[in-house]
Amino acid sequence: MDTSAILLELEHLGIQFGGLRAVDDLSLKVAKGSIFGLIGPNGSGKSTVFNLITGVYRPTSGQALLHGRPISGLPPHRIAALGIRRTFQAIRLFPGMTVLENVIAGEHLQLQQRWWQGLLRTASQRREENALVDRAMDVLGMLQLGNMAHEQATALPYGAQRGVELARALVGNPEMIILDEPAAGLNDNESAALNDTIRAIRGMGVTILLVEHDMNVIMNVTDHIAVINFGRLIAEGRPGEIRSNPKVIEAYLGQDDDPPAARHDVVKPVRQEYA
Amino acid sequence: MALLGRAGMYDMGHAVYFGIGAYATAMLSLIWGWPVLWTIPVAIAVAAAVGAILAAPIVKLRGDYLLVVTIGFNSIFVLALNNNLLGLTGGSDGLFGIDPPSFFGHDLDSQTSLFYINWVVLALVIWLMHNLDRCALGRTYRYIKLDELAASTLGIDARQYKVGAFALSAALAAVAGALFAIQLASVSPGSFVFTESVVLFAIVLIGGQGSIPGVLLGTTMMFVLPQVFTAFAYYRYFVFGIAMILVMILRPQGIWPARKGGF
């Protein structure tokens, strides 16, 4: 892997909660423009890795680097400003607000209007509001959600809510999107459509880091996979290599969880791992 | 206050900013002889600055903790006024004899003209709040209230916005305070005690958080109804207390909740 093409690098990243090493000495390199999968059995620390990258948690050892510059220790809003957006395993839309309002939230960093312009409703502020709506509608249209723009976001079916969350992340023109189990709770058709969506997002030049249980998604769309168990990296490689890696098979079969090449049509319950 | 409701922060010491507005107007007018209408922008600026400074260290606090700290601010404020802070606040008697406002040389000293000034200001404030609900600032407050973490991962600096919400809210309270001082031509610490903050808080809670008509309705219930039913005015807090309990059980979003969806 050409080092100049590394977008995100984790260097001996670790976090300890009391006596538990949730993530331990994890080193990874995510190439720019790639679709990188992070898999592992339940409770292996995948979501914790995401929370470390996005600044929700502060690592107790090691660091994450974006374009070679350390980002660990920055608050989430600063990391967002560096071009990283994420979705959540348990969907976190703004309840009671419309789909459109939810998506427009993702345009926060592109806002030009000053606070007093909004209060006085100046002409330039109104123009910007219209532009925000147009841009949000474009992204919703791309995800086939345009007809739901004025619905209440949290009243939509599960798959659509995931789409709205994705739109909210995409509308901010991120350099990298982190997707935390985007296929959780989706049916077969929806998860097949998700594969196309993920590829389309990569086609826009966005690097994707993906945590997923659905092997149909993971094996089909990723370029590179890292497997972790008990917070440690146990294998890394292309999807084909991972599928036949004995350590990976053992990690999955040793647990009460899906083996890597197993059925993907079981709808996983959404765990509230995220606190 | 309505503003803080939008951002999901509850201030039990809002009488402080109301009081700062009133005292700024009274002091500038009585001690330095400023025309009263000119004192209003200064009252706004002072209250906003104090709001931001007091808020900066405490916006991280949540719910009840924030309430307790703001109650503390309110007590300190009243104590400072009573003890004649800097020798300028007149102690527990307060300050009196504020000149009536004049507008291009015309004295507006009748209660009728003050009445119209208050209506104009109310209309202006409603217009600003109406715009707030339709602009990025107002939306950002709602995002923070509904899910601060999700908001922060979209690049929203919640802390900065919360301090800003306190400052803006304090500024609005100061306008009301300045008008109050002009209306009564006097100020005294008793008008800005904790129970006054509770009244403000209750208005928002009963009327509907983040809802303009809700807050107007709450205000009407709190101040106009007791005037109409003077026989019952004595029981005002009793009735209001029961109303508050009932509203919280039956209509947790308030009698006239904020409309869902801005688009």
Boltz contact constraints between the chains, C-beta under 6 A:
constraints:
  - contact:
      token1: [A, 54]
      token2: [B, 153]
      max_distance: 6.0
  - contact:
      token1: [A, 76]
      token2: [B, 152]
      max_distance: 6.0
  - contact:
      token1: [A, 76]
      token2: [B, 153]
      max_distance: 6.0
  - contact:
      token1: [A, 77]
      token2: [B, 152]
      max_distance: 6.0
  - contact:
      token1: [A, 77]
      token2: [B, 155]
      max_distance: 6.0
  - contact:
      token1: [A, 77]
      token2: [B, 156]
      max_distance: 6.0
  - contact:
      token1: [A, 77]
      token2: [B, 157]
      max_distance: 6.0
  - contact:
      token1: [A, 80]
      token2: [B, 153]
      max_distance: 6.0
  - contact:
      token1: [A, 80]
      token2: [B, 154]
      max_distance: 6.0
  - contact:
      token1: [A, 80]
      token2: [B, 155]
      max_distance: 6.0
  - contact:
      token1: [A, 81]
      token2: [B, 155]
      max_distance: 6.0
  - contact:
      token1: [A, 86]
      token2: [B, 153]
      max_distance: 6.0
  - contact:
      token1: [A, 92]
      token2: [B, 147]
      max_distance: 6.0
  - contact:
      token1: [A, 92]
      token2: [B, 150]
      max_distance: 6.0
  - contact:
      token1: [A, 94]
      token2: [B, 143]
      max_distance: 6.0
  - contact:
      token1: [A, 94]
      token2: [B, 146]
      max_distance: 6.0
  - contact:
      token1: [A, 94]
      token2: [B, 147]
      max_distance: 6.0
  - contact:
      token1: [A, 95]
      token2: [B, 146]
      max_distance: 6.0
  - contact:
      token1: [A, 96]
      token2: [B, 260]
      max_distance: 6.0
  - contact:
      token1: [A, 98]
      token2: [B, 261]
      max_distance: 6.0
  - contact:
      token1: [A, 98]
      token2: [B, 263]
      max_distance: 6.0
  - contact:
      token1: [A, 100]
      token2: [B, 263]
      max_distance: 6.0
  - contact:
      token1: [A, 101]
      token2: [B, 262]
      max_distance: 6.0
  - contact:
      token1: [A, 101]
      token2: [B, 263]
      max_distance: 6.0
  - contact:
      token1: [A, 105]
      token2: [B, 143]
      max_distance: 6.0
  - contact:
      token1: [A, 105]
      token2: [B, 154]
      max_distance: 6.0
  - contact:
      token1: [A, 106]
      token2: [B, 154]
      max_distance: 6.0
  - contact:
      token1: [A, 108]
      token2: [B, 154]
      max_distance: 6.0
  - contact:
      token1: [A, 108]
      token2: [B, 155]
      max_distance: 6.0
  - contact:
      token1: [A, 108]
      token2: [B, 156]
      max_distance: 6.0
  - contact:
      token1: [A, 109]
      token2: [B, 155]
      max_distance: 6.0
  - contact:
      token1: [A, 111]
      token2: [B, 136]
      max_distance: 6.0
  - contact:
      token1: [A, 113]
      token2: [B, 136]
      max_distance: 6.0
  - contact:
      token1: [A, 115]
      token2: [B, 137]
      max_distance: 6.0
  - contact:
      token1: [A, 118]
      token2: [B, 135]
      max_distance: 6.0
  - contact:
      token1: [A, 118]
      token2: [B, 136]
      max_distance: 6.0
  - contact:
      token1: [A, 118]
      token2: [B, 137]
      max_distance: 6.0
  - contact:
      token1: [A, 119]
      token2: [B, 128]
      max_distance: 6.0
  - contact:
      token1: [A, 119]
      token2: [B, 131]
      max_distance: 6.0
  - contact:
      token1: [A, 119]
      token2: [B, 132]
      max_distance: 6.0
  - contact:
      token1: [A, 121]
      token2: [B, 131]
      max_distance: 6.0
